[in-house]
Amino acid sequence: MTTSRLEFILTADEAARLASALKAYEHLSGGDPPDPRALAVAPLLRDWHCAKIPAAMPVLVGEIRNHPALPGTRHVATSRLLLLDAGAGWARTLNHLYRLGTAAR
């Protein structure tokens, strides 16, 4: 009899982030806006646009400020885009809630 070996592709940390993102997804997709306090301190993504990275995964690309792990200002591609409300000025990715500044032209 062969013993199976389970490979954990998703780490415990990634699973926790996914659970948090899914909770936010349920809240936001149900029509509730982001918590105003969370949105006020969320990283600001400027000059942004939607894009698909090689895995055909929707992301936002733009200039980031106030990111908890990325000091200063720099151009980034976000983690997977889950929800986008450009009119209300926010986006939820797998890892973060973002305030949206001016969109790219």
N, CA, C and O atoms as a printed pandas DataFrame, in Angstrom:
     atom_number atom_name residue_name chain_id  residue_number  x_coord  y_coord  z_coord
0              1         N          MET        A               1    0.846   -1.181    0.000
1              2        CA          MET        A               1    0.000    0.000    0.000
2              3         C          MET        A               1    0.888    1.240    0.000
3              4         O          MET        A               1    1.858    1.319    0.753
4              5         N          THR        A               2    0.548    2.204   -0.850
5              6        CA          THR        A               2    1.319    3.433   -0.968
6              7         C          THR        A               2    0.810    4.466    0.024
7              8         O          THR        A               2   -0.396    4.635    0.203
8              9         N          THR        A               3    1.742    5.151    0.663
9             10        CA          THR        A               3    1.372    6.212    1.592
10            11         C          THR        A               3    1.319    7.525    0.826
11            12         O          THR        A               3    2.276    7.884    0.140
12            13         N          SER        A               4    0.206    8.243    0.939
13            14        CA          SER        A               4    0.108    9.534    0.248
14            15         C          SER        A               4    0.868   10.593    1.029
15            16         O          SER        A               4    1.018   10.509    2.248
16            17         N          ARG        A               5    1.332   11.571    0.308
17            18        CA          ARG        A               5    2.040   12.684    0.937
18            19         C          ARG        A               5    1.346   13.965    0.513
19            20         O          ARG        A               5    1.411   14.369   -0.648
20            21         N          LEU        A               6    0.700   14.580    1.440
21            22        CA          LEU        A               6   -0.058   15.799    1.182
22            23         C          LEU        A               6    0.896   16.982    1.112
23            24         O          LEU        A               6    1.697   17.188    2.024
24            25         N          GLU        A               7    0.818   17.754    0.048
25            26        CA          GLU        A               7    1.636   18.955   -0.096
26            27         C          GLU        A               7    0.788   20.176    0.239
27            28         O          GLU        A               7   -0.307   20.359   -0.293
28            29         N          PHE        A               8    1.305   20.982    1.110
29            30        CA          PHE        A               8    0.604   22.202    1.488
30            31         C          PHE        A               8    1.078   23.337    0.588
31            32         O          PHE        A               8    2.155   23.898    0.790
32            33         N          ILE        A               9    0.263   23.664   -0.403
33            34        CA          ILE        A               9    0.588   24.736   -1.335
34            35         C          ILE        A               9    0.299   26.089   -0.693
35            36         O          ILE        A               9    1.035   27.053   -0.900
36            37         N          LEU        A              10   -0.750   26.149    0.066
37            38        CA          LEU        A              10   -1.154   27.374    0.753
38            39         C          LEU        A              10   -0.608   27.312    2.174
39            40         O          LEU        A              10   -0.958   26.405    2.929
40            41         N          THR        A              11    0.241   28.256    2.546
41            42        CA          THR        A              11    0.795   28.270    3.898
42            43         C          THR        A              11   -0.278   28.697    4.895
43            44         O          THR        A              11   -1.324   29.215    4.505
44            45         N          ALA        A              12   -0.018   28.481    6.161
45            46        CA          ALA        A              12   -0.966   28.886    7.200
46            47         C          ALA        A              12   -1.186   30.398    7.164
47            48         O          ALA        A              12   -2.306   30.869    7.363
48            49         N          ASP        A              13   -0.120   31.155    6.910
49            50        CA          ASP        A              13   -0.234   32.609    6.821
50            51         C          ASP        A              13   -1.097   33.016    5.626
51            52         O          ASP        A              13   -1.938   33.907    5.738
52            53         N          GLU        A              14   -0.888   32.364    4.489
53            54        CA          GLU        A              14   -1.702   32.656    3.303
54            55         C          GLU        A              14   -3.161   32.285    3.546
55            56         O          GLU        A              14   -4.064   32.998    3.110
56            57         N          ALA        A              15   -3.393   31.179    4.236
57            58        CA          ALA        A              15   -4.764   30.761    4.546
58            59         C          ALA        A              15   -5.445   31.778    5.452
59            60         O          ALA        A              15   -6.626   32.077    5.273
60            61         N          ALA        A              16   -4.706   32.312    6.427
61            62        CA          ALA        A              16   -5.273   33.326    7.316
62            63         C          ALA        A              16   -5.605   34.596    6.540
63            64         O          ALA        A              16   -6.650   35.204    6.772
64            65         N          ARG        A              17   -4.719   35.008    5.612
65            66        CA          ARG        A              17   -4.992   36.189    4.782
66            67         C          ARG        A              17   -6.194   35.948    3.877
67            68         O          ARG        A              17   -7.015   36.841    3.667
68            69         N          LEU        A              18   -6.288   34.734    3.345
69            70        CA          LEU        A              18   -7.416   34.391    2.487
70            71         C          LEU        A              18   -8.721   34.426    3.277
71            72         O          LEU        A              18   -9.729   34.931    2.782
72            73         N          ALA        A              19   -8.710   33.895    4.499
73            74        CA          ALA        A              19   -9.911   33.924    5.343
74            75         C          ALA        A              19  -10.323   35.368    5.632
75            76         O          ALA        A              19  -11.508   35.698    5.599
76            77         N          SER        A              20   -9.342   36.226    5.915
77            78        CA          SER        A              20   -9.628   37.638    6.167
78            79         C          SER        A              20  -10.187   38.309    4.917
79            80         O          SER        A              20  -11.140   39.085    4.992
80            81         N          ALA        A              21   -9.587   38.006    3.770
81            82        CA          ALA        A              21  -10.051   38.590    2.508
82            83         C          ALA        A              21  -11.459   38.115    2.175
83            84         O          ALA        A              21  -12.278   38.896    1.692
84            85         N          LEU        A              22  -11.747   36.843    2.429
85            86        CA          LEU        A              22  -13.090   36.324    2.154
86            87         C          LEU        A              22  -14.130   36.967    3.059
87            88         O          LEU        A              22  -15.248   37.244    2.625
88            89         N          LYS        A              23  -13.768   37.205    4.308
89            90        CA          LYS        A              23  -14.684   37.886    5.228
90            91         C          LYS        A              23  -14.968   39.297    4.710
91            92         O          LYS        A              23  -16.115   39.744    4.702
92            93         N          ALA        A              24  -13.913   39.993    4.277
93            94        CA          ALA        A              24  -14.085   41.340    3.721
94            95         C          ALA        A              24  -14.900   41.286    2.434
95            96         O          ALA        A              24  -15.752   42.144    2.200
96            97         N          TYR        A              25  -14.643   40.282    1.601
97            98        CA          TYR        A              25  -15.370   40.116    0.341
98            99         C          TYR        A              25  -16.868   39.964    0.607
99           100         O          TYR        A              25  -17.682   40.615   -0.047
100          101         N          GLU        A              26  -17.233   39.109    1.560
101          102        CA          GLU        A              26  -18.650   38.904    1.891
102          103         C          GLU        A              26  -19.282   40.209    2.358
103          104         O          GLU        A              26  -20.400   40.539    1.962
104          105         N          HIS        A              27  -18.576   40.942    3.190
105          106        CA          HIS        A              27  -19.076   42.212    3.724
106          107         C          HIS        A              27  -19.270   43.236    2.601
107          108         O          HIS        A              27  -20.336   43.838    2.470
108          109         N          LEU        A              28  -18.214   43.419    1.792
109          110        CA          LEU        A              28  -18.244   44.451    0.755
110          111         C          LEU        A              28  -19.157   44.082   -0.411
111          112         O          LEU        A              28  -19.857   44.945   -0.940
112          113         N          SER        A              29  -19.159   42.824   -0.813
113          114        CA          SER        A              29  -20.003   42.418   -1.941
114          115         C          SER        A              29  -21.473   42.394   -1.562
115          116         O          SER        A              29  -22.341   42.361   -2.434
116          117         N          GLY        A              30  -21.760   42.410   -0.266
117          118        CA          GLY        A              30  -23.134   42.490    0.205
118          119         C          GLY        A              30  -23.680   43.904    0.170
119          120         O          GLY        A              30  -24.834   44.137    0.529
120          121         N          GLY        A              31  -22.855   44.852   -0.261
121          122        CA          GLY        A              31  -23.312   46.230   -0.387
122          123         C          GLY        A              31  -22.860   47.146    0.729
123          124         O          GLY        A              31  -23.104   48.352    0.679
124          125         N          ASP        A              32  -22.198   46.588    1.745
125          126        CA          ASP        A              32  -21.709   47.427    2.835
126          127         C          ASP        A              32  -20.398   48.090    2.419
127          128         O          ASP        A              32  -19.527   47.427    1.856
128          129         N          PRO        A              33  -20.244   49.383    2.685
129          130        CA          PRO        A              33  -18.987   50.058    2.336
130          131         C          PRO        A              33  -17.881   49.661    3.313
131          132         O          PRO        A              33  -18.160   49.097    4.371
132          133         N          PRO        A              34  -16.635   49.953    2.965
133          134        CA          PRO        A              34  -15.547   49.695    3.908
134          135         C          PRO        A              34  -15.730   50.523    5.178
135          136         O          PRO        A              34  -16.367   51.576    5.157
136          137         N          ASP        A              35  -15.174   50.042    6.270
137          138        CA          ASP        A              35  -15.177   50.791    7.520
138          139         C          ASP        A              35  -14.448   52.118    7.265
139          140         O          ASP        A              35  -13.310   52.102    6.796
140          141         N          PRO        A              36  -15.069   53.256    7.559
141          142        CA          PRO        A              36  -14.443   54.551    7.278
142          143         C          PRO        A              36  -13.077   54.721    7.943
143          144         O          PRO        A              36  -12.184   55.345    7.370
144          145         N          ARG        A              37  -12.911   54.173    9.145
145          146        CA          ARG        A              37  -11.615   54.291    9.834
146          147         C          ARG        A              37  -10.556   53.465    9.125
147          148         O          ARG        A              37   -9.415   53.909    8.988
148          149         N          ALA        A              38  -10.921   52.255    8.665
149          150        CA          ALA        A              38   -9.966   51.406    7.940
150          151         C          ALA        A              38   -9.604   52.045    6.604
151          152         O          ALA        A              38   -8.445   52.014    6.190
152          153         N          LEU        A              39  -10.595   52.625    5.930
153          154        CA          LEU        A              39  -10.337   53.256    4.638
154          155         C          LEU        A              39   -9.457   54.497    4.795
155          156         O          LEU        A              39   -8.617   54.775    3.939
156          157         N          ALA        A              40   -9.646   55.239    5.884
157          158        CA          ALA        A              40   -8.869   56.464    6.114
158          159         C          ALA        A              40   -7.376   56.185    6.269
159          160         O          ALA        A              40   -6.552   57.031    5.921
160          161         N          VAL        A              41   -7.021   55.016    6.784
161          162        CA          VAL        A              41   -5.602   54.691    6.999
162          163         C          VAL        A              41   -5.081   53.675    5.988
163          164         O          VAL        A              41   -3.929   53.247    6.073
164          165         N          ALA        A              42   -5.923   53.287    5.032
165          166        CA          ALA        A              42   -5.506   52.313    4.013
166          167         C          ALA        A              42   -4.457   52.929    3.094
167          168         O          ALA        A              42   -4.458   54.143    2.891
168          169         N          PRO        A              43   -3.559   52.112    2.531
169          170        CA          PRO        A              43   -2.582   52.642    1.576
170          171         C          PRO        A              43   -3.296   53.327    0.412
171          172         O          PRO        A              43   -4.363   52.888   -0.017
172          173         N          LEU        A              44   -2.703   54.398   -0.088
173          174        CA          LEU        A              44   -3.263   55.152   -1.209
174          175         C          LEU        A              44   -2.599   54.692   -2.496
175          176         O          LEU        A              44   -1.377   54.764   -2.619
176          177         N          LEU        A              45   -3.384   54.221   -3.454
177          178        CA          LEU        A              45   -2.890   53.765   -4.755
178          179         C          LEU        A              45   -3.285   54.805   -5.792
179          180         O          LEU        A              45   -4.470   55.005   -6.056
180          181         N          ARG        A              46   -2.281   55.476   -6.387
181          182        CA          ARG        A              46   -2.543   56.533   -7.367
182          183         C          ARG        A              46   -2.091   56.089   -8.743
183          184         O          ARG        A              46   -1.309   55.148   -8.880
184          185         N          ASP        A              47   -2.585   56.768   -9.754
185          186        CA          ASP        A              47   -2.227   56.474  -11.141
186          187         C          ASP        A              47   -2.400   54.982  -11.418
187          188         O          ASP        A              47   -1.535   54.346  -12.020
188          189         N          TRP        A              48   -3.526   54.436  -10.972
189          190        CA          TRP        A              48   -3.761   52.994  -11.010
190          191         C          TRP        A              48   -4.563   52.581  -12.229
191          192         O          TRP        A              48   -5.269   53.391  -12.829
192          193         N          HIS        A              49   -4.447   51.328  -12.584
193          194        CA          HIS        A              49   -5.277   50.723  -13.632
194          195         C          HIS        A              49   -5.352   49.220  -13.375
195          196         O          HIS        A              49   -4.496   48.655  -12.694
196          197         N          CYS        A              50   -6.376   48.583  -13.922
197          198        CA          CYS        A              50   -6.513   47.132  -13.798
198          199         C          CYS        A              50   -5.598   46.473  -14.822
199          200         O          CYS        A              50   -5.413   46.986  -15.926
200          201         N          ALA        A              51   -5.035   45.344  -14.448
201          202        CA          ALA        A              51   -4.145   44.601  -15.342
202          203         C          ALA        A              51   -4.270   43.123  -15.014
203          204         O          ALA        A              51   -4.840   42.758  -13.985
204          205         N          LYS        A              52   -3.748   42.284  -15.869
205          206        CA          LYS        A              52   -3.692   40.849  -15.602
206          207         C          LYS        A              52   -2.237   40.420  -15.674
207          208         O          LYS        A              52   -1.550   40.673  -16.664
208          209         N          ILE        A              53   -1.779   39.769  -14.615
209          210        CA          ILE        A              53   -0.404   39.292  -14.596
210          211         C          ILE        A              53   -0.359   37.955  -15.319
211          212         O          ILE        A              53   -1.414   37.415  -15.652
212          213         N          PRO        A              54    0.821   37.399  -15.576
213          214        CA          PRO        A              54    0.910   36.189  -16.405
214          215         C          PRO        A              54   -0.070   35.067  -16.057
215          216         O          PRO        A              54   -0.470   34.312  -16.944
216          217         N          ALA        A              55   -0.452   34.945  -14.825
217          218        CA          ALA        A              55   -1.399   33.895  -14.451
218          219         C          ALA        A              55   -2.840   34.307  -14.761
219          220         O          ALA        A              55   -3.784   33.666  -14.299
220          221         N          ALA        A              56   -3.004   35.363  -15.534
221          222        CA          ALA        A              56   -4.324   35.906  -15.886
222          223         C          ALA        A              56   -5.126   36.241  -14.636
223          224         O          ALA        A              56   -6.330   35.996  -14.558
224          225         N          MET        A              57   -4.433   36.800  -13.675
225          226        CA          MET        A              57   -5.049   37.157  -12.414
226          227         C          MET        A              57   -5.241   38.669  -12.388
227          228         O          MET        A              57   -4.278   39.403  -12.612
228          229         N          PRO        A              58   -6.449   39.160  -12.122
229          230        CA          PRO        A              58   -6.662   40.603  -12.096
230          231         C          PRO        A              58   -5.953   41.246  -10.905
231          232         O          PRO        A              58   -6.045   40.770   -9.774
232          233         N          VAL        A              59   -5.250   42.327  -11.185
233          234        CA          VAL        A              59   -4.532   43.091  -10.167
234          235         C          VAL        A              59   -4.709   44.571  -10.478
235          236         O          VAL        A              59   -5.220   44.930  -11.539
236          237         N          LEU        A              60   -4.295   45.410   -9.571
237          238        CA          LEU        A              60   -4.187   46.837   -9.836
238          239         C          LEU        A              60   -2.703   47.175   -9.905
239          240         O          LEU        A              60   -1.897   46.620   -9.158
240          241         N          VAL        A              61   -2.357   48.070  -10.785
241          242        CA          VAL        A              61   -0.986   48.532  -10.936
242          243         C          VAL        A              61   -1.007   50.033  -10.732
243          244         O          VAL        A              61   -1.845   50.729  -11.305
244          245         N          GLY        A              62   -0.094   50.533   -9.922
245          246        CA          GLY        A              62   -0.068   51.969   -9.705
246          247         C          GLY        A              62    0.992   52.381   -8.712
247          248         O          GLY        A              62    1.825   51.579   -8.289
248          249         N          GLU        A              63    0.946   53.640   -8.350
249          250        CA          GLU        A              63    1.897   54.214   -7.401
250          251         C          GLU        A              63    1.331   54.058   -5.996
251          252         O          GLU        A              63    0.218   54.503   -5.718
252          253         N          ILE        A              64    2.089   53.432   -5.117
253          254        CA          ILE        A              64    1.606   53.154   -3.765
254          255         C          ILE        A              64    2.255   54.088   -2.752
255          256         O          ILE        A              64    3.431   54.435   -2.869
256          257         N          ARG        A              65    1.475   54.485   -1.762
257          258        CA          ARG        A              65    1.949   55.280   -0.623
258          259         C          ARG        A              65    1.293   54.727    0.630
259          260         O          ARG        A              65    0.193   54.178    0.572
260          261         N          ASN        A              66    1.959   54.868    1.747
261          262        CA          ASN        A              66    1.425   54.455    3.058
262          263         C          ASN        A              66    1.187   52.958    3.164
263          264         O          ASN        A              66    0.320   52.527    3.924
264          265         N          HIS        A              67    1.934   52.162    2.424
265          266        CA          HIS        A              67    1.799   50.707    2.513
266          267         C          HIS        A              67    2.526   50.237    3.765
267          268         O          HIS        A              67    3.633   50.702    4.039
268          269         N          PRO        A              68    1.928   49.321    4.535
269          270        CA          PRO        A              68    2.558   48.902    5.791
270          271         C          PRO        A              68    3.908   48.203    5.615
271          272         O          PRO        A              68    4.724   48.219    6.537
272          273         N          ALA        A              69    4.160   47.597    4.468
273          274        CA          ALA        A              69    5.417   46.868    4.270
274          275         C          ALA        A              69    6.333   47.509    3.228
275          276         O          ALA        A              69    7.468   47.069    3.051
276          277         N          LEU        A              70    5.853   48.541    2.538
277          278        CA          LEU        A              70    6.635   49.166    1.469
278          279         C          LEU        A              70    6.784   50.652    1.763
279          280         O          LEU        A              70    5.881   51.431    1.460
280          281         N          PRO        A              71    7.907   51.057    2.348
281          282        CA          PRO        A              71    8.073   52.467    2.708
282          283         C          PRO        A              71    8.198   53.369    1.482
283          284         O          PRO        A              71    8.597   52.931    0.403
284          285         N          GLY        A              72    7.852   54.620    1.675
285          286        CA          GLY        A              72    7.999   55.596    0.604
286          287         C          GLY        A              72    6.937   55.451   -0.463
287          288         O          GLY        A              72    5.836   54.957   -0.218
288          289         N          THR        A              73    7.298   55.894   -1.653
289          290        CA          THR        A              73    6.409   55.840   -2.811
290          291         C          THR        A              73    7.078   54.998   -3.876
291          292         O          THR        A              73    8.261   55.183   -4.161
292          293         N          ARG        A              74    6.336   54.072   -4.470
293          294        CA          ARG        A              74    6.882   53.231   -5.541
294          295         C          ARG        A              74    5.750   52.688   -6.396
295          296         O          ARG        A              74    4.588   52.715   -5.989
296          297         N          HIS        A              75    6.085   52.196   -7.577
297          298        CA          HIS        A              75    5.103   51.560   -8.450
298          299         C          HIS        A              75    5.031   50.076   -8.115
299          300         O          HIS        A              75    6.056   49.416   -7.948
300          301         N          VAL        A              76    3.806   49.559   -8.018
301          302        CA          VAL        A              76    3.598   48.163   -7.627
302          303         C          VAL        A              76    2.479   47.538   -8.451
303          304         O          VAL        A              76    1.700   48.233   -9.103
304          305         N          ALA        A              77    2.421   46.232   -8.407
305          306        CA          ALA        A              77    1.247   45.463   -8.818
306          307         C          ALA        A              77    0.707   44.863   -7.529
307          308         O          ALA        A              77    1.459   44.263   -6.760
308          309         N          THR        A              78   -0.574   45.016   -7.289
309          310        CA          THR        A              78   -1.164   44.511   -6.049
310          311         C          THR        A              78   -1.298   42.994   -6.093
311          312         O          THR        A              78   -1.034   42.356   -7.111
312          313         N          SER        A              79   -1.710   42.445   -4.977
313          314        CA          SER        A              79   -2.122   41.047   -4.973
314          315         C          SER        A              79   -3.449   40.949   -5.732
315          316         O          SER        A              79   -3.963   41.961   -6.207
316          317         N          ARG        A              80   -3.993   39.765   -5.848
317          318        CA          ARG        A              80   -5.199   39.519   -6.647
318          319         C          ARG        A              80   -6.328   40.472   -6.266
319          320         O          ARG        A              80   -6.669   40.624   -5.093
320          321         N          LEU        A              81   -6.887   41.101   -7.273
321          322        CA          LEU        A              81   -8.007   42.014   -7.079
322          323         C          LEU        A              81   -9.276   41.213   -6.827
323          324         O          LEU        A              81   -9.630   40.329   -7.607
324          325         N          LEU        A              82   -9.964   41.533   -5.720
325          326        CA          LEU        A              82  -11.218   40.854   -5.391
326          327         C          LEU        A              82  -12.427   41.722   -5.710
327          328         O          LEU        A              82  -13.390   41.252   -6.316
328          329         N          LEU        A              83  -12.380   42.976   -5.308
329          330        CA          LEU        A              83  -13.497   43.897   -5.525
330          331         C          LEU        A              83  -12.958   45.282   -5.845
331          332         O          LEU        A              83  -11.926   45.697   -5.320
332          333         N          LEU        A              84  -13.669   45.990   -6.712
333          334        CA          LEU        A              84  -13.264   47.334   -7.108
334          335         C          LEU        A              84  -14.498   48.220   -7.158
335          336         O          LEU        A              84  -15.471   47.894   -7.838
336          337         N          ASP        A              85  -14.463   49.330   -6.446
337          338        CA          ASP        A              85  -15.513   50.340   -6.537
338          339         C          ASP        A              85  -14.816   51.676   -6.780
339          340         O          ASP        A              85  -14.574   52.450   -5.854
340          341         N          ALA        A              86  -14.503   51.922   -8.048
341          342        CA          ALA        A              86  -13.767   53.136   -8.410
342          343         C          ALA        A              86  -14.558   54.381   -8.035
343          344         O          ALA        A              86  -13.982   55.383   -7.609
344          345         N          GLY        A              87  -15.874   54.319   -8.192
345          346        CA          GLY        A              87  -16.708   55.469   -7.864
346          347         C          GLY        A              87  -16.653   55.832   -6.390
347          348         O          GLY        A              87  -16.685   57.009   -6.033
348          349         N          ALA        A              88  -16.571   54.823   -5.538
349          350        CA          ALA        A              88  -16.495   55.058   -4.095
350          351         C          ALA        A              88  -15.049   55.215   -3.625
351          352         O          ALA        A              88  -14.802   55.568   -2.472
352          353         N          GLY        A              89  -14.092   54.951   -4.527
353          354        CA          GLY        A              89  -12.698   55.189   -4.192
354          355         C          GLY        A              89  -12.013   54.110   -3.384
355          356         O          GLY        A              89  -11.133   54.410   -2.578
356          357         N          TRP        A              90  -12.403   52.840   -3.585
357          358        CA          TRP        A              90  -11.730   51.769   -2.857
358          359         C          TRP        A              90  -11.639   50.499   -3.688
359          360         O          TRP        A              90  -12.392   50.289   -4.638
360          361         N          ALA        A              91  -10.691   49.664   -3.294
361          362        CA          ALA        A              91  -10.518   48.341   -3.899
362          363         C          ALA        A              91  -10.077   47.384   -2.803
363          364         O          ALA        A              91   -9.364   47.776   -1.880
364          365         N          ARG        A              92  -10.499   46.132   -2.904
365          366        CA          ARG        A              92  -10.066   45.096   -1.964
366          367         C          ARG        A              92   -9.301   44.051   -2.756
367          368         O          ARG        A              92   -9.821   43.479   -3.713
368          369         N          THR        A              93   -8.065   43.808   -2.351
369          370        CA          THR        A              93   -7.265   42.750   -2.948
370          371         C          THR        A              93   -7.172   41.617   -1.941
371          372         O          THR        A              93   -7.706   41.708   -0.835
372          373         N          LEU        A              94   -6.507   40.576   -2.323
373          374        CA          LEU        A              94   -6.336   39.455   -1.408
374          375         C          LEU        A              94   -5.663   39.898   -0.115
375          376         O          LEU        A              94   -5.987   39.388    0.958
376          377         N          ASN        A              95   -4.733   40.839   -0.207
377          378        CA          ASN        A              95   -3.968   41.229    0.976
378          379         C          ASN        A              95   -4.399   42.523    1.644
379          380         O          ASN        A              95   -4.185   42.680    2.846
380          381         N          HIS        A              96   -4.996   43.454    0.914
381          382        CA          HIS        A              96   -5.251   44.776    1.488
382          383         C          HIS        A              96   -6.521   45.419    0.954
383          384         O          HIS        A              96   -7.025   45.072   -0.114
384          385         N          LEU        A              97   -7.018   46.372    1.740
385          386        CA          LEU        A              97   -8.004   47.350    1.307
386          387         C          LEU        A              97   -7.198   48.553    0.836
387          388         O          LEU        A              97   -6.253   48.958    1.513
388          389         N          TYR        A              98   -7.546   49.130   -0.302
389          390        CA          TYR        A              98   -6.845   50.299   -0.834
390          391         C          TYR        A              98   -7.808   51.451   -1.027
391          392         O          TYR        A              98   -8.946   51.260   -1.453
392          393         N          ARG        A              99   -7.340   52.657   -0.706
393          394        CA          ARG        A              99   -8.022   53.877   -1.126
394          395         C          ARG        A              99   -7.545   54.139   -2.542
395          396         O          ARG        A              99   -6.369   53.942   -2.847
396          397         N          LEU        A             100   -8.431   54.574   -3.396
397          398        CA          LEU        A             100   -8.042   54.853   -4.776
398          399         C          LEU        A             100   -7.957   56.349   -5.006
399          400         O          LEU        A             100   -8.904   57.092   -4.749
400          401         N          GLY        A             101   -6.810   56.770   -5.490
401          402        CA          GLY        A             101   -6.634   58.156   -5.908
402          403         C          GLY        A             101   -7.026   58.266   -7.373
403          404         O          GLY        A             101   -7.890   57.531   -7.851
404          405         N          THR        A             102   -6.399   59.170   -8.066
405          406        CA          THR        A             102   -6.673   59.384   -9.483
406          407         C          THR        A             102   -6.295   58.157  -10.298
407          408         O          THR        A             102   -5.221   57.586  -10.107
408          409         N          ALA        A             103   -7.172   57.754  -11.202
409          410        CA          ALA        A             103   -6.879   56.617  -12.091
410          411         C          ALA        A             103   -5.917   57.057  -13.193
411          412         O          ALA        A             103   -5.830   58.241  -13.518
412          413         N          ALA        A             104   -5.207   56.102  -13.753
413          414        CA          ALA        A             104   -4.306   56.383  -14.878
414          415         C          ALA        A             104   -5.125   56.837  -16.079
415          416         O          ALA        A             104   -6.295   56.481  -16.220
416          417         N          ARG        A             105   -4.499   57.621  -16.931
417          418        CA          ARG        A             105   -5.199   58.094  -18.131
418          419         C          ARG        A             105   -4.899   57.232  -19.306
419          420         O          ARG        A             105   -5.404   57.484  -20.401
